[in-house]
Amino acid sequence: QVQLVESGGGSVQAGDSLRLSCAASGRIFSTYVMGWFRQAPGKEREFVAAIKWGAGNTYYADSVKGRFTISRDNAKSTVYLQMNSLKPEDTAVYYCASEGPTGWGTSTSEERYDYWGQGTQVTVSS
């Protein structure tokens, strides 16, 4: 089992920055992938970014490339999502997710992730 707790959401103006944190606990393996997804009102949940705990390989959705950066602190078992140049269309509930023993598929697909956090709201106003 892996437990995930997100923090760092809030309400900001367009162009501002926010950093989300995801503290993980439980059985985490270096081969696991950690991801961030988001869900805007009336829309399906979508992939934002992912990182491998061990190697540090990163993956991004085209919509956030160059603006968002995912990173991890292995000592703290925490994954971060630094969000710069925020836009109103970034408004969503952001979820942290962890790969687990039954996940499958690519790092960008929800099926890869067995564990999910409770979500944190990010609101960007114009």
Salt bridges, closest charged atoms under 4 A:
GLU46 OE2 - ARG38 NE 2.64
ASP62 OD1 - LYS65 NZ 3.27
ASP90 OD1 - ARG38 NH1 2.89
ASP90 OD2 - ARG67 NH1 2.74
GLU99 OE2 - ARG112 NE 3.17
GLU110 OE1 - ARG45 NH2 3.07
